């Protein structure tokens, strides 16, 4: 994003700040995402949620 666009967006937010409901929803999304990342990094994914890696040249198309 260019600096001018950033200043225009900041000016818009100063004139018309977002509603409290929008701020709470955005904060909830950020907190949920951070929680998922922290759990993934500390505990890891369960085996049932992982996919099997397919070797690059394992798939042979029939000719």
Residue, then its C-alpha position, 0 to 999 in steps of 0.5 A: x500500500x502506498x503512503x498516500x493511500x495509507x494516509x487517506x485511509x487513516x483520515x477516513x477512519x478518523x472521520x468515521x471510526x468503525x463501530x464497536x460491534x465491528x471492533x469486537x468481531x475483528x478482535x475475536x478473529x485475531x484472538x481465535x487465529x492467535x489461539x490456533x497458531x499457539x496451540x499448533x506450535x505447542x501441541x501440534x496437529x493430531x494424526x487424523x488431521x494430517x494428510x499423507x505426502x505424495x512423492x513427486x513422481x509417484x503418480x504415473x498417468x496412463x498413456 
